[in-house]
Amino acid sequence: MSQQVLVGTRASALALTQTGHVADALAAAGGLAVETVRVRTEGDRVRASLATLGGTGVFVTALRDALLDGRCDVAVHSLKDLPTGPADGLVVAAVPPRADPRDALCARDGLTLATLPAGARVGTGSPRRAAQLRAARPDLDVVDIRGNVGTRLGRVRGLDGTTVATGRHVGPQAPHPGVATDAPRGDLDAVVLAAAGLARLGRLDAVTELFEADVLAPAPGQGALAVEVRAADAADDTPLAAALRALDHAPTRRAVVAERAVLARLEAGCAAPIGAWGRLDATGALTLDAVVAAVDGSRVVRLGTHGPAPDDAAADALGRRLAEDLLAAGAADLAPLGTTR
Ligand SMILES: NCc1[nH]cc(CCC(=O)O)c1CC(=O)O
């Protein structure tokens, strides 16, 4: 008889696709009867801006509770939403191969960061994105927005399904499932979203520019998933434990360990204006770029490092050293570090 496995997920379209991929991969490993169960999180319930929600873990706590009390056996998180601290009784048993970690501009009329007109309204709920956008283009009007990917895209004029000239709807206007219908539509010139989320939802068509880390460094862990289970289940000699080991991708894990070490050493969470991007080359060397920015964009500290990272501990040490260098360069004067746990 195959082992029964309940995979918990948030109910957003993005979470459902991400969980679907993991559930399929676990099922393909064999010996598992995989089912998904939906869990509502504080991040879905509360409409306040991400900046005011502040603390880490708004998207994560409910899934962890569901794991701990047995409503599910596996939780799939966006790694960038996962607090850096360990969770009692739980382990990240697999980090699957990463998607594109970059942020993407989704603008009307094919506009890019360089060609957006002065004063253009650009939506993001992320202090990290807002800070780097303002640093690159101080004239932009950065607008704080919330909502899932479909809702955010719908706020961009020309991407909202209305014609620019008349504002009249073209074609049937049934929004994608889960898109809030009360949000304003077409009131922005652009939004910034993770390329990985857009790719998973089949909306890369909306992307007008992909940002390299020297312009808009991604969030630590962006584009990667974390597959979390009860610690005992990862250690077991079971079909589930074997499937999780097969799903884990060591180069991705090592890169995100380094990125998250920067965040941990700076005592910051996923709502802090901090970016980090690590990648491993074929020789096992890790290149790591990081940024700390003042949210108003007035000051930015960018630093990079490169070194051997034969294992996760070495990657963690590399990330912590880069964080020390950021602190030495004045990072603590820019951002409210040590307050966003
Ligand atoms: N904070 C929400 C969130 N968490 C993960 C992603 C995208 C997917 C990923 O980074 O893996 C998003 C949406 C976004 O930032 O555009």
The ligand as a MOL file (V3000), in Angstrom:
LIG
                    3D

  0  0  0     0  0            999 V3000
M  V30 BEGIN CTAB
M  V30 COUNTS 16 16 0 0 0
M  V30 BEGIN ATOM
M  V30 1 N 5.5750 37.9380 -1.5080 0
M  V30 2 C 4.6760 37.2330 -2.3830 0
M  V30 3 C 5.4030 36.3220 -3.2810 0
M  V30 4 N 6.0730 35.2600 -2.8000 0
M  V30 5 C 6.6980 34.6370 -3.8460 0
M  V30 6 C 6.4020 35.3300 -5.0000 0
M  V30 7 C 6.8910 35.0170 -6.3600 0
M  V30 8 C 7.4900 33.6670 -6.5650 0
M  V30 9 C 8.8730 33.4970 -6.0080 0
M  V30 10 O 9.5910 34.4570 -5.6970 0
M  V30 11 O 9.2710 32.3400 -5.8820 0
M  V30 12 C 5.5530 36.3860 -4.6760 0
M  V30 13 C 4.9700 37.3710 -5.5990 0
M  V30 14 C 5.9600 38.3980 -6.0860 0
M  V30 15 O 6.8600 38.7870 -5.3440 0
M  V30 16 O 5.8090 38.8650 -7.2300 0
M  V30 END ATOM
M  V30 BEGIN BOND
M  V30 1 1 1 2
M  V30 2 1 2 3
M  V30 3 1 3 4
M  V30 4 2 3 12
M  V30 5 1 4 5
M  V30 6 2 5 6
M  V30 7 1 6 7
M  V30 8 1 6 12
M  V30 9 1 7 8
M  V30 10 1 8 9
M  V30 11 2 9 10
M  V30 12 1 9 11
M  V30 13 1 12 13
M  V30 14 1 13 14
M  V30 15 2 14 15
M  V30 16 1 14 16
M  V30 END BOND
M  V30 END CTAB
M  END
